[in-house]
Structures are given as C-alpha cells and as structure tokens.
Amino acid sequence: MSWEAIVEGCKSEMEAAHTAREAVLGQTRKIIQTSSKCIRHVHRKQFVEAKNLLEEAQTLVRHTRELASGQPRVLYAGYIQDAEKEMVEAAALLAMVQGQPFPSPQELGVDLTSYLNGMGEAASEARRYVLDEMRQGSLAEAIRLLGLMETIYDDLITFDFPDSLTGGLRRTCDALRAVIERTRSDLTLTTLQQDLLAELRRTRPS
C-alpha cells in the first residue's frame, strides 16, 4: 500500500471519529442538563416530573452510546462517562429519597466507573435533602438518609484499585466523607436542640 493510500485511510478514519465526537458532545450536554433538572425536581419533591426526566436521560444515554459505537476514541474519551455519572447521580438520589432499591449499572446501561462515581456524588447531593428534612422537623427521615449516605461510602471505599481504573473514585470518596461528617454534625446538633425544646416544654409550668 502506498503512503498516499495510508494517509487517506487514516484521514477517513479520523473524520468518522470526529463526526461521531461532535454528535456525542451534543448528546452529552443534553444528558447533563436533563439529569440536573431531574435532581432539582427531586429536591422539590416533584417525583413524577423527576422520574420522567430520568427516563429521558436514560434514553439519551442509550442513543449516545449508539452514536459512539465502533469509535473507541470517542466512547472512552471521558465525556460520555461524565454525562453518565450525572444520570447515575439523579437515578440514585431519586431512589434514596423514595426508599427504593438502588438501580444497578446494568439497569442504567452505564460504564462501571460512571456508576461508582455517580453513586458517590448522589450520596453527597443527598446532604441538601437531609438539611431540608431537618428544617421541616422530619428527623427520622434525615437519619434514614444519612444512614444510606454512610452505607454508600462504606461500600465505595472497598474499591481499592488504581484511579486509572476507577475514574478517580478515591477523590469522590474523600469528598463524600467530608460531606457525611458535616451532615452528621448538623443532624446531631439539631437532634439535641429538638430534645432540649421538648424537655423545656415538658417541664414548663402550666
């Protein structure tokens, strides 16, 4: 094969990868935007809307992977995994607050590193929901969610593998540990305050 033919073959392959990349980038932006909207609806307790948005994000993920099929440079470049991570975060947060089982990576159709890091970020995102429950006096629900955050952290730290395999899971876990410590401190303080107020009301003269 001549050098000219080799160059033309390489150029054709690169052009196909570039076309796939441009299409995939547009889809990943939609996945991130849709997943972010889903999370916002979860915090507003608009669960029907959140579920619909999650299904839309899952459809976008499937379509994105189809666009990248046959193009490993695109499929494993990182931006698909980043978008998938946002979708996993939305799915896990919705499951947490509704008391449902966590979806598996196979059910969500995502890469394993996307799944593990997305679960860690969902646990961190749950802090906001816990604080809202505390402000509303729903301490039992806040305690339940904190327990789930701790369970996720305890399990994720057992994935003691190189960052090149886990997509930086160690950093995700470090951030989650700090979030859990702050949340536990806030919840403990609020519980003590509630107990003190209850005791004052009980002992107040009629």
N, C-alpha and C positions, 0 to 999 in steps of 0.2 A: 504493500500500500504506500502511495506517495505521501510526502509531508503535507501537501495541499489537501489531500483527502482526509488525512488525520485531523488537520486543523478544522476542516469543515464539519467533520463528525463531532469533534469536541464542542464547536460553536453551536451546533444544532442541539446537543445535549444540554448545554448551559442555557440556551434560550428557552428550552422546555422547562428547566428548573426555575428560571426567572419568571416565566408566565405563571407557574404554579405558586411561586412565592408571593407574587402580587395578589393573586386571588385569595391565598390563605391569609395574608395580612389583613385584608378587608374583613374576612370572616372572624378572625381572632378579636378584632376590635368590637364586632357585634356581640361576640360571646362575653367579653368582659363587661360591656355596657349592660347587657341583659342580665348577667349574674349580679351586677351591682344593684340593679333595680329590684331584683328578687330579694336581696338582703335587706334593702330599705323597707320593702313590704313586710318582711318577717318582723322587723323591729316595730312596725306599726300594727302588728298582729292582723294583717290583711292576708291571711293564709291562702285563700283561694287564688288571689292575684299572684302571690308568691309561687304557688305550685304551677300555675300556667306559665309564668316566666321561666321557671326552672325547666319545664318541658321544652320550651322554645330554645333555651340554651343547650340542652342535650341534643336537640335536632341539629343545631348549628355545629356542635362538636362533631357529630357523625358526618355531616356534609364536609366539614373542613378536613377531616381525615381522608375522606374520599378524594378531595382535590389534591391532597399531598401524596396519595398512594403512588408508588413507583418512583417517588422522588425523595430518597433518604436524606439528601442535603436539606430539604425543606421540612420533612417530617420530624427530624431530630435537631433542628436548628435552635429550638428553645422557645420560640414564641407560641407555638401550639401548646406546649406544656404549661406556659404561664397562663394562657387563657383557660386551659382545662382546670388548672388549680383554682381559679376564681369560681368556676362552675361547681367544683367539688365543695368549696367553702360554702356556697349558697345551699347546696343539697344537704350537707351535714348540719348546718345551722338550722335549717327548717326541720330536719329530723329531731334534733336536740330539743327544740322548744315545743315540739308536738309530742314528744315522748315516743317516737317511733324508732325502729331499728335503723342503724346506720346503713346506707347503701354501700355495696362493695364496688371496687374498681371495675369489675366485670359488668355490673349493672349500669354503671355510669359510662362505660366504654372509654376509659381514660388510661393513660400511662401510669405505671405504679408510682413513679416519683411525683407526678402531678397529684396523685391521690393522697400520698402520705403528707406532703407539704400542705395540700388543701385542707386536710383534716386538722393539722396543727393550727392553721390560720382560722379555721372555723371555731376552734376552741378559744382562741384569743378574741375573736369577734363576739363570742358569747358573753364576754365581760359586760359589754354595753347592755345586753338584755338582762343580765343579772342585776346591774345597777338600777335599771328601770323597775324590775320586780321589787327590789329593796325599797325604792321610793314609794311604791304603791302598797307597801306593807306585806307583800307576798314572800315572806322569809323562807317558807318551806320550799317554794319553787326555786328561789335563789340558791338554796342549799343543794337542791337536786341538780341544778345546772352546774354548780361549782364541782359537784362530785363527778359529773361527766367530763368536765374540763380536766380534772385530775386524772381520770381514767385514760383519756386520750394521751395526755402527757406521759403517764407511766408506761404506756404501751409503745409510744413512738420512740422513747429513749432506748428501747431494747434493739432498735435497728442500728447497731453499732458497725456501720460499714463506711467505706470512703465516701466523701462528699461527691466525688465524680459519679458514684452510683445512685446516691440518694438525693441529688439535686440540692445540696445544702441543707438537709434536714436538721443537722445539728444546730445551725443558726435559728431555724424555725423553733426548735425545742427550747433553746436558750431564751428566746423572746417570750415564748409561752410560759416558761417557768416564772419569769418576772411578772407577767400578767396575772398568773394564778396567785402569787404571793400578795400582790396588791389587792386582788379581789377577796382573798381570804381575810386579809386585814380589815378591809371595809365591811365585810359581812360580820366579822366578829364584833367590831365596834358597834354596828347597827343593832345586832342582837342584844348586846349589853345595854344599849340605850333603851331598847324596847322593854327589856326585863326591868330596868330601873323605873321606867314610866309606869309599868304595870304594878310594881311594888308600891310606888307612891300613891297611885290611885286606890290600891287596896287598903293602905294604912291611913288615907286621908279621912279626917273626921266627917261624919255625915252632917 
